[in-house]
Amino acid sequence: MLHVHKIASFDLPDLEPYRTMRRTQEQRDQGIFIAEGEKVVRRLLESSLPVISLCLPEHWLRAYEPLLHARPENEIHAFVANKDVLEQLTGFSMYQGVMAVAKVPPAPKLDDVLAQATKPLLFVAVDGLSNAENLGVIIRNAAAFGASGFIGSETTCSPWLRRSVRSSMGTIFRLPVIESAQLVQTLHELKRHGVHCVAAHPHTDEAVLSKAQLAGDCCIVLGSEGHGIRPEVLKLCDESVVVPMHPGVDSLNVAAASAVFLYEAARQRGKT
C-alpha cells in the first residue's frame, strides 16, 4: 500500500536516510541503499528489490503510480515536496530531485551464479577500485554486453554506494553482483570450473587484446585506478592483456577499459 506524505518537517525519522546521504557507512550498516535519478528509480520500481520509501516532487510520484501500485510490499512511503525543498533536505543540488531507499539484496553465491548463467560464461572482476562512479560504469558496461555476473573484491568499494548505483543507471538491479569477494579464492574457484581468467594489465608485453581468449568461459579482471591488479591476483590470471594505444598514452580509465574488453569479448562471440 502506498502512503503519501507532504514534507512539513525534515526531522521525521523516515527521512533520515535522505538527510544523511553522505554517511555511507550508516546506510551499509542498515543494509539499505539510495537510488537517485528518474530512470534509476524507475528501474528500481520495475525490479524485485524491496523498496522502503521514495522522496520526490509530486509530478514524478504521479508518473510512478502504476509501478508503485503493482509493487508487492505491504507499504511504501512516498515523501513529496518541491525540488528546492528536497535539496535543502539532502544538502546538495539535484537534477530531478527523485530518490528512493531500498534494501541491499543478499549477495548471490558464486556456485548459484555459475549454475544459472548461460554459456559461454563472462564475468567481470575488479580489484581495489575506490571510485564509485567508475564501479557503476563498469557494472553498466557488464550488463550492456551480457555479462554473467560482476565480482567486487574485498579491496573494492561497495557497488551499492549511491554514486555507483546512479552511474550504473539501475543495471545493477538485474545483474548478479557478488560483493566483497576474497578475489584470490574466487579466481581459484572460477578456474576450477574451467573459466579462463584474463588480466587487463597495461604494463605487459604478453599479448594485445585482439589475441586474448575471450570466446569461451572467461573472467576479465580489472585493477585499481592507481595501482592496477595486486601481484597475488595477477599471478592467478591465465594471461595478461593490453589494449594497444597511440605512443605517449599508457592506459585508459578503468571504466573505459572495461568497455573495450567487453566489446572484444562480444565480438569474439559473434554478438556485435
DRENZASE-599403 format. One record per residue (C-alpha): residue number from 1; residue in three letters; y, x, z. Coordinates in steps of 0.2 Angstrom, whole numbers, plus 5000, padded with zeros to 4 digits. Last residue first. Example, Ala and Ser with C-alpha at 12.3 -4.5 7.8 and 13.67 -1.06 7.14 Angstrom:
BEGIN
R   k   r    Y    X    Z
R   2 SER 4995 5068 5036
R   1 ALA 4978 5062 5039
This chain:
BEGIN
R   k   r    Y    X    Z
R 272 THR 4963 5142 4840
R 271 LYS 4946 5137 4847
R 270 GLY 4935 5149 4837
R 269 ARG 4928 5157 4852
R 268 GLN 4936 5174 4848
R 267 ARG 4952 5165 4845
R 266 ALA 4951 5156 4862
R 265 ALA 4948 5173 4871
R 264 GLU 4962 5180 4861
R 263 TYR 4973 5166 4867
R 262 LEU 4968 5169 4885
R 261 PHE 4972 5187 4884
R 260 VAL 4989 5184 4877
R 259 ALA 4993 5170 4889
R 258 SER 4988 5181 4904
R 257 ALA 4999 5195 4898
R 256 ALA 5014 5183 4898
R 255 ALA 5010 5178 4916
R 254 VAL 5008 5197 4921
R 253 ASN 5025 5202 4913
R 252 LEU 5020 5214 4899
R 251 SER 5017 5232 4900
R 250 ASP 5022 5250 4893
R 249 VAL 5036 5247 4881
R 248 GLY 5043 5263 4873
R 247 PRO 5031 5263 4858
R 246 HIS 5028 5245 4852
R 245 MET 5013 5236 4861
R 244 PRO 4994 5236 4860
R 243 VAL 4987 5224 4874
R 242 VAL 4976 5235 4885
R 241 VAL 4958 5232 4890
R 240 SER 4947 5239 4904
R 239 GLU 4929 5235 4903
R 238 ASP 4914 5230 4914
R 237 CYS 4925 5227 4929
R 236 LEU 4918 5232 4946
R 235 LYS 4928 5248 4947
R 234 LEU 4944 5239 4943
R 233 VAL 4941 5229 4959
R 232 GLU 4939 5244 4970
R 231 PRO 4954 5253 4962
R 230 ARG 4966 5238 4965
R 229 ILE 4972 5230 4950
R 228 GLY 4991 5232 4945
R 227 HIS 5003 5240 4957
R 226 GLY 5020 5231 4954
R 225 GLU 5016 5214 4946
R 224 SER 4999 5213 4954
R 223 GLY 4983 5213 4943
R 222 LEU 4974 5202 4931
R 221 VAL 4955 5200 4929
R 220 ILE 4949 5190 4914
R 219 CYS 4932 5183 4918
R 218 CYS 4919 5181 4904
R 217 ASP 4904 5171 4898
R 216 GLY 4903 5174 4879
R 215 ALA 4917 5176 4866
R 214 LEU 4928 5188 4877
R 213 GLN 4921 5205 4873
R 212 ALA 4936 5216 4870
R 211 LYS 4940 5223 4853
R 210 SER 4955 5213 4850
R 209 LEU 4962 5218 4867
R 208 VAL 4963 5236 4864
R 207 ALA 4950 5248 4872
R 206 GLU 4946 5262 4883
R 205 ASP 4963 5272 4884
R 204 THR 4969 5263 4899
R 203 HIS 4986 5261 4908
R 202 PRO 4990 5243 4904
R 201 HIS 4974 5236 4913
R 200 ALA 4969 5218 4909
R 199 ALA 4952 5220 4917
R 198 VAL 4937 5211 4909
R 197 CYS 4922 5205 4919
R 196 HIS 4907 5199 4909
R 195 VAL 4899 5184 4917
R 194 GLY 4880 5186 4918
R 193 HIS 4877 5176 4934
R 192 ARG 4875 5192 4945
R 191 LYS 4891 5197 4937
R 190 LEU 4900 5182 4943
R 189 GLU 4893 5185 4961
R 188 HIS 4899 5204 4961
R 187 LEU 4916 5198 4955
R 186 THR 4917 5186 4970
R 185 GLN 4912 5199 4982
R 184 VAL 4925 5211 4976
R 183 LEU 4938 5196 4975
R 182 GLN 4936 5190 4993
R 181 ALA 4943 5173 4987
R 180 SER 4959 5167 4995
R 179 GLU 4960 5152 4984
R 178 ILE 4947 5145 4971
R 177 VAL 4956 5133 4959
R 176 PRO 4946 5121 4948
R 175 LEU 4959 5115 4936
R 174 ARG 4965 5097 4936
R 173 PHE 4978 5096 4949
R 172 ILE 4984 5114 4945
R 171 THR 4990 5108 4928
R 170 GLY 5005 5100 4938
R 169 MET 5018 5109 4928
R 168 SER 5010 5126 4934
R 167 SER 5028 5132 4937
R 166 ARG 5030 5117 4949
R 165 VAL 5014 5120 4959
R 164 SER 5018 5139 4960
R 163 ARG 5036 5135 4966
R 162 ARG 5030 5123 4979
R 161 LEU 5016 5135 4986
R 160 TRP 4999 5128 4982
R 159 PRO 4993 5144 4972
R 158 SER 4994 5153 4988
R 157 CYS 4999 5171 4987
R 156 THR 4987 5184 4981
R 155 THR 4978 5198 4992
R 154 GLU 4963 5187 4997
R 153 SER 4961 5185 4978
R 152 GLY 4965 5169 4968
R 151 ILE 4951 5163 4956
R 150 PHE 4955 5150 4942
R 149 GLY 4942 5140 4934
R 148 SER 4933 5135 4918
R 147 ALA 4948 5140 4907
R 146 GLY 4952 5128 4893
R 145 PHE 4966 5137 4885
R 144 ALA 4980 5126 4892
R 143 ALA 4972 5126 4909
R 142 ALA 4972 5145 4910
R 141 ASN 4990 5146 4904
R 140 ARG 4996 5133 4917
R 139 ILE 4987 5143 4930
R 138 ILE 4995 5159 4924
R 137 VAL 5012 5150 4924
R 136 GLY 5009 5145 4942
R 135 LEU 5005 5162 4948
R 134 ASN 5020 5170 4939
R 133 GLU 5031 5157 4948
R 132 ALA 5023 5161 4965
R 131 ASN 5026 5180 4964
R 130 SER 5015 5189 4976
R 129 LEU 5000 5193 4965
R 128 GLY 4988 5205 4973
R 127 ASP 4973 5202 4962
R 126 VAL 4971 5188 4949
R 125 ALA 4955 5180 4942
R 124 VAL 4955 5170 4926
R 123 PHE 4938 5162 4922
R 122 LEU 4930 5158 4905
R 121 LEU 4912 5151 4904
R 120 PRO 4904 5149 4887
R 119 LYS 4898 5136 4892
R 118 THR 4904 5120 4901
R 117 ALA 4908 5121 4919
R 116 GLN 4898 5111 4932
R 115 ALA 4885 5124 4939
R 114 LEU 4898 5138 4939
R 113 VAL 4911 5128 4948
R 112 ASP 4898 5122 4961
R 111 ASP 4892 5140 4963
R 110 LEU 4910 5146 4965
R 109 LYS 4913 5134 4979
R 108 PRO 4928 5122 4977
R 107 ALA 4943 5124 4988
R 106 PRO 4946 5109 4998
R 105 PRO 4961 5099 4991
R 104 VAL 4979 5103 4998
R 103 LYS 4986 5086 5004
R 102 ALA 5001 5078 4995
R 101 VAL 5020 5078 4998
R 100 ALA 5031 5072 4984
R  99 MET 5047 5076 4976
R  98 VAL 5059 5070 4963
R  97 GLY 5078 5075 4964
R  96 GLN 5079 5077 4945
R  95 TYR 5087 5094 4943
R  94 MET 5088 5099 4961
R  93 SER 5101 5108 4971
R  92 PHE 5096 5116 4988
R  91 GLY 5097 5111 5007
R  90 THR 5082 5099 5006
R  89 LEU 5091 5084 5015
R  88 GLN 5108 5088 5007
R  87 GLU 5100 5089 4990
R  86 LEU 5092 5072 4993
R  85 VAL 5109 5064 4997
R  84 ASP 5115 5071 4981
R  83 LYS 5100 5064 4971
R  82 ASN 5104 5046 4978
R  81 ALA 5091 5040 4991
R  80 VAL 5074 5034 4992
R  79 PHE 5059 5038 5004
R  78 ALA 5042 5032 4997
R  77 HIS 5028 5030 5010
R  76 ILE 5010 5029 5004
R  75 GLU 4998 5018 5012
R  74 ASN 4979 5014 5011
R  73 GLU 4977 5027 4998
R  72 PRO 4968 5022 4982
R  71 ARG 4983 5023 4970
R  70 ALA 4985 5010 4956
R  69 HIS 5000 5003 4964
R  68 LEU 5008 5020 4964
R  67 LEU 5004 5023 4945
R  66 PRO 5012 5006 4941
R  65 GLU 5027 5010 4952
R  64 TYR 5031 5027 4945
R  63 ALA 5046 5021 4934
R  62 ARG 5053 5010 4948
R  61 LEU 5052 5025 4960
R  60 TRP 5062 5036 4947
R  59 HIS 5076 5023 4947
R  58 GLU 5077 5023 4966
R  57 PRO 5080 5042 4968
R  56 LEU 5066 5052 4976
R  55 CYS 5056 5057 4991
R  54 LEU 5037 5053 4989
R  53 SER 5024 5052 5003
R  52 ILE 5006 5056 5008
R  51 VAL 4996 5058 4991
R  50 PRO 4978 5062 4992
R  49 LEU 4973 5072 4976
R  48 SER 4963 5061 4963
R  47 SER 4976 5064 4949
R  46 GLU 4988 5052 4940
R  45 LEU 5000 5052 4955
R  44 LEU 5000 5071 4954
R  43 ARG 5003 5071 4936
R  42 ARG 5018 5060 4938
R  41 VAL 5025 5071 4952
R  40 VAL 5024 5087 4941
R  39 LYS 5032 5077 4927
R  38 GLU 5047 5071 4937
R  37 GLY 5049 5088 4947
R  36 GLU 5043 5094 4963
R  35 ALA 5026 5093 4971
R  34 ILE 5026 5099 4989
R  33 PHE 5010 5105 4998
R  32 ILE 5000 5100 5013
R  31 GLY 4986 5108 5024
R  30 GLN 4996 5107 5040
R  29 ASP 4995 5126 5042
R  28 ARG 5000 5129 5024
R  27 GLN 5015 5117 5026
R  26 GLU 5021 5127 5041
R  25 GLN 5018 5143 5032
R  24 THR 5029 5138 5018
R  23 ARG 5044 5135 5028
R  22 ARG 5056 5134 5013
R  21 MET 5053 5115 5011
R  20 THR 5058 5112 5029
R  19 ARG 5068 5096 5027
R  18 TYR 5056 5089 5014
R  17 PRO 5041 5092 5025
R  16 GLU 5051 5085 5040
R  15 LEU 5055 5068 5031
R  14 ASP 5041 5059 5040
R  13 PRO 5048 5064 5057
R  12 LEU 5064 5054 5053
R  11 ASP 5079 5065 5057
R  10 PHE 5087 5065 5040
R   9 SER 5094 5047 5044
R   8 ALA 5098 5032 5033
R   7 ILE 5085 5036 5019
R   6 LYS 5080 5019 5011
R   5 HIS 5062 5016 5015
R   4 VAL 5048 5009 5003
R   3 HIS 5031 5007 5009
R   2 LEU 5017 5006 4995
R   1 MET 5000 5000 5000
